[in-house]
Structure formats: structure tokens, C-alpha cells
Amino acid sequence: MNKEELQKYIGTEELTVIEAMQKIDANTAGLLYIVDEKRKLSGCLTDGDIRRWIIRTGDLRGRALQMMNRNPRYLLTTELHKEKKGLEEKGIYSMPIINADREIVDIVFREERVAACGITTDSAALEGVPVIIMAGGKGTRLYPYTKILPKPLIPIGEIPILERIFNRFYKFGAKEFFLTVNYKKEIIKSYFFELRPPYKIHYVDEEIPLGTAGSIRLIDRNFESPVIITNCDTLVEADFGKILEYHAASGNSITVISALKNIVVPYGVLHAQKNGIVASMEEKPQLSYMINTGMYIVDPIYLKLIPEGKVFHMTDLIACLLEQEKRVGMYPISENSFLDMGEFEEMKKMEERINSGDMN
């Protein structure tokens, strides 16, 4: 591995949460090896370490030094004969090679880690877990496309977005879906009837728009286990099995899958004092937030809070739970793990990412 390639997997102790997530997104290996000010190996930082930090502290300004594993596995240049054995140990997908001064001179990876881009698919993780997909909206922000096709059938890389969502959950073992439909619903039904997918789709006919949660009360089923609810226009690249495990272990009434979102202000920003005095200027500052991806894990008892026959949104359900002092949690994912096709510009980005092979 040359020096330029090597730097993709190396970060400093002063990297912020945002910087570390961006660098991990770029290298697709799911980790960084951290070095101190003398360029000596001091730790390893994974996307899981960052996720646990955000869940525990909510702090996006934390540094790699605070989040990293301070006892990373490594090989000395004199121990290269152990390379194969070391990588075959359970859970070891990469290992840095360091010299006598603890400087990283190379990194070796197991091929399957690189191929999987850090996501391990457990084909039984969602077995028996119902998935509700909200697909009743008109998609007005995507006119004129949605004058012809319903938004869920707009192709992204030749495959409709809704089919991609089904396929992603199916890879994790989900086999039963509840699809709420309204606008151009017969076209949606006809498409999947002809497709004959290997999973079961229960259609929930929404006669009048009921918001992003209202139509859930039309489902004639008493769920006994946590339910996944998601929008029909977003793709989430994550380990759904781990998300479900986290929800069960956390005691959350609802878990919101959240993604990092970086927004660059395209202007120089003035920081002012009293009397119109400029204290400083900041050129194109970056703002960072954890945003709602539109995917949720919900304990079924709380679905009864959704009123019947009224417009009601998932944000309204969350507000009700917060008012009742129930535990509302989040599961953070990186910016590159979430794509939204709700607007033309975002749809274009989604097509580019899928065509490049970054997301399946």
C-alpha cells in the first residue's frame, strides 16, 4: 500500500466526530487507525465506537482521543509471518503493520471486509419482524415524474426505489411487509403482482391522506414484537440486525435511525458584537446535525397512541411519547449511509451513488 492510500485509514487524535465519520465514509473500511502527534500508533476508531459515543454523550464535538480503543491489535514488521493467522482470528478484519518506532508502514485487510464495506448481513436478523412502509404520498416535490409514476416506482439505477427497500430488508430476513398506499396505488399493486417477489406484501389502502403515521391504524393486525416503520423514498445502508438488537437492549419505546448531515453555508458569515461591530468573519462555515432518516423501530403498544381516521405523523407520535416521558432514542449512522430521493437534487445523488457501486 502506497503512502497516499495508507493515509485514507489513518487519523489523528484531534479528529472530531464529524471529521472521523467523513474519513471512515471515504475509506469504506469502517475504521481509522489513530496516531499521536509523533505519528505513533495510539488507537483504533471504528464507526461503532463513534456511534456509541454519540448515543452516550450526544456530543458531535468529541475528539478521536476520547472515543478510540487505546489497545489496538497490530503486527510488527518483523512478524509478517503471523499476518494470515492474525487476520483469521474471530472479528479481525484488518491490522496495521508498525515499525520499531510504532509508525504505521502498512495495513492488511481481509478481502471480504473490503467487499462488504463494513456491513455484515445476517440473513435471519429480521425473521418474524414486520416492516411497515409508508407509500401513500403524491411525491409533489418530484413533479413531473410523479404525474406519470407513483414515487415508490421511480427507478433508481433501473430498479424502483421501493423494490430496493424491500430487497434490503429481505436480505436481513424480513419476509412480511405492510405497504400503505393511496396515490396511483393500482400501478404499485400491478408492478409487484407481476414481479412475484419472494416476500409477502399486505396492502393497506389509505382512502384519504392520513400523514406519515395515521394509516398505520388501518392495519388489521395486533403486533407482538417491535415493528420497523420506514418511508418509501429513503435508503439506509446499515446493519438492521444490530439496530434491532440496540432497540431491544436500550429500553427505548421508539428508536429513530438518525444520520449525520453536514450543511455548508455558501457565504462568509459575520460574527457581530453590539453596535454593529464585527468581531470576526468565518468563510463558508459547516453546520452539523443528526437528522431523522424516516426509519423507526417502535414497540407495538405505542402504535395505539395513533388516532383513528385522523392525519397524524411519526413526529406527532414521538411528541406524544416525549410528553409521557417515555424513552425516545436514536441510532446514529453516517452521512453516506443514508440517501433520500425526496427532491430532484437528492435523487440525482442517489442515482450516482448506486451507479458507482457505493450502495447496492
N, C-alpha and C positions, 0 to 999 in steps of 0.2 A: 504494500500500500504506500503510495507516494505521500509526501508531506501535505499537499493540498487536500487530498482525500482524507487523510488522518485527522485534519482539523475539524471535519464535519462531526466527529464523535467526541471531541474534547471541548470542555468548557472550564471557565474559571470559577473560583469560589464566590465571586461577586456577581455572578449572573443572577438577574431577577427571575421570578416565576415566569413572567411573560417571555423574557429572552430565552430561558431554558426550554419552555414549551415550543417556541418557534424553531429553535435549533433542533430539537428532537423531531418535530414535524418534518423538517427539511431532510434529516438523515434517514428517516423511516425505520430506524433500528429500535426505537422505544427507549433509548437511554443516552446518557453522556458520561464520559469519564472526566472527573473533576481534578484539576491541578491547582496547586497553590501559586503564590507569587514567584516562586523559583522554578515553576513548571514541573514540579514533582507531583506524582500521583497522590491524591489525598482522599479520594472518594469516588463513589459511583451514584449517579442520579437517574432514576427511571421515571417514566410517565406515571407509574403507580405511586412513587414517592411524592411527586408533585400533587397528585390527586388527593392523597392522604393529608398533605399539608393544607391544601385549600379547604378540605372538609373540616379539619380540626381547627383552623385559625381564621379562614375566610380572608386571609391576607395575600393580596396579589403583589405585595412589595417585598416579600420574603426573598432571601438570598439562597443560592445553592448550598452554601456552607451550613445553613440551618436545616436543610431538607435531606441532604445526601446520606448515603450509607458510608460510614467512615472506615469500614473494613472491607474494601473491595477485593475480590479474587484477582490474581494476576499470575503471570509467568515471567521468570527472569529469562534473559536472552540465553543463559546457559542451560535452561531447562526445556528447550523446544521439543525435546523428545517426549515430553509429557503432554504436549498440546492436544493430541487426539483424545487421550484419556480424560483430560480436564474438561473438554467440551462435551464429552459424553455423559458427564455426571448429571444427575437429575436437575433440571431447571437452569443449567448453564448454557446460554446461547451465544455468548461472546466472552472474550477475555483479552485484556491488554497485555502486551509484552513490554516489560520495562528493563532498562539497563541498570548498572550498579548504582547510578545516581537517582533512581526511581523516575526517570524520564520515560514517557511512553514513546516507543520506537515503532510499534505496530499494534494492530488489533486483529484478532482472528474471530471469525463468525462461523456458526453452523449454517449451512446453506438454507435449511428450512426456516430459520429465523428471518433471514432476509426476504425469502419468498412470501412469508406470511405477513410481513410488515408489522410485526409485533402483535397481531391479533390471532389468538388461538381459538378455533371453532370447536365447541363441544356440541356435537350433533344431537345430544339429548338434554341440553341445559334447559330448554323451554318446553319440554314434553309435558303436555297437560295444562300448559299456561295459555289462557285465552288472550287473543290480541284484538283490540278494537281499533279500527282505522276510520278516521273521520273524513269522508269523501263527498260531502253533500254540497260544498260551496260552489259558487259560479266561477270563481277564479277571474274576477273582473280586472285584476291588475295584469292579466295576461291576454287581454283582448288585443288583436282579433283572433288569436289561436283558439280561445275558448268559445268563440261563436260557432266553431265547427266541431271541435272535440271537447269533451269534459276534461278539466285539468288533470285528473288522475291518469288519463290515457295519452297525455302529451309525451311523445317519445324523447328519451334522453339517451343518446347513443343507440338509437334504433329500438330500444326497449322502453315501454311506458314506465313512467316513474312509479306507478302503483305496483306493477309487476315486479319491479326491482325491490320494492319494500317487502312484498310478500316473500320473494326469494331469500332476502337477507334473514328474515325471521325463520323461514323454513330451514335454512342451514343450521340453525341452532335448535331445531327440533319442534318448533311451533307448527301445528297441523290444523288448528281451528281458528278461523278469523271471523270477526263480526264487522261488516262493512256498512257504514251508514251512508246512504245515497239519496240524492234528490235531483240535482240538475243533470239532465241528459242521462238519467240512471239506466235507461234501457240499452243505451250504447255500451255502458260499462258491463252490464249483465251479459250482453251478447258476446262481448270480447272474451270474457273469462269462460263462458259456456263453450265457445269454440276452442279455447286454449286447453281446456280439460286439465287443470293443474293437479298435482298430487296432494293437495290440501283442500280442506273443506271451507267454503265461504258461505256464511249466513248473511243474507242481505237484510238490512234494516231500513225500510222505506220511510223517509222523512217527508211528509206531505207539505209542511211549511218549514222554513228555516228556523232552527232551534239553537243556533250557536255551536260552539266547539265542544259542548258537553250535553246540551239538552236532549239530543236524540239518543243518548245512552239509556235513558229511562224507557225507551221503546223496545229495548232488548228483553225478550221473554225468557230470561234465564237468571237463576239465583247463583251467582258465582260464590265459590267457597275458598278460592285461593286468590292471591294478588293478581291483578289484571294489568296488562300493558295497554296503554292508550297512546295513540300517535296520530299526527297529521298525515295527510296523503301527499304532501308536497315537499317532504324533507327526507334526506338520507342521513343516517347516523352510522358511522363506522366505529363500532365498539364491541367489546365482549359482552353480549347480552346476558350470558350466564353469570358473569361477575357482578353486573348491575343488579340482577335479581337477588343474588347472594347478599350483596350490600344492603339492599332494601330490607330483607328478612332479618339481618343481624343488627341493623341500626334502630329498629323500633319505630321507623317513620310511618306515619299514616299515609303519606304520599311522598314519593321521591321524584323530583324534577331533574331530568337529564339536562345539564347545562353545558354550554360551550363557551370557550374564551372568544371574545370578539374585540378586535383592535380597530379603532377608528382614528384615522389621521386627519386632523383639522388642516385643510389645504391652504392655510393662511398663516402669516405671522401673528401671534397673539400678544396683546399688550397686557401687562400686569400693572394696574394703576393704584396709586395712593389717593389720598384726599386732595381736593382742589385741582383735579385734573393732572396731577403729576405722574409721569410714567416711571415706575420703579424698575422695570425690566421688560425685555422682549423675548419671546420664545418662538422660534421658527418651526412651523408645522408640528405642533406637539401631538403625541399619541395618547389617546384615551383607551383604557382597557376595562372591560366589564365581563362578568359571567352572565350570559343571556339564556333565556328559555328556548330550548330547541323544539318544543311542542311534543315531546315524548315524556310519558309519565308511567310510574308504577304505582298503583293505587290499591289499598286494602279494600275488599269489596263492600264492607259495611258502610263505607263513606260514600259510596255511589248513591245511597238512599237520600243523601242531602240534596241531590239534584231534583228540582221540582218537575212535576209532570206537565207537559204541554206548554212550557214557557221557554223563552230564549234564555239560555244560561251557558256561560263559558267556563272553561277549565280554570281560568283566573278567578272566576267567581267562587268556584269550589275551594280553591286554595285560600281565598279570603275568608270563607266560612270556617275552614279548619283553623286558620290562624286566630280568628275571633274566639273559637272554642278552646284555644291554647293547645291544640293538637300539634304533634311534631311534624313539621314540613321540612324535608331535607333535600339536598341536591347531590347529584353525582356528576362531577366535572369531567369533561372531555376536552381535547384540544381543538383549536380553531379549524384545523384541517380535517378533523373527524366529523364535521357537520357541514352539510350542504343544503341550501334552501332554494327552491325554484319558484318562489312566490312572485318574483319580478323578473323582467327580461334580462337585466344585467347579471343577476344571480343565476338564472337558468343557463346563460352562456358560460359562466364559470363552471357550473356543474357538468355541462357537456365536455368542456375542455379537460376537467379532472378525470372524468370517466374514460374519455378517448385516449388520454395519456396513460391509463392503467393505474393511476393513483388510488382509485376506488373502483370496486367491482360492481 
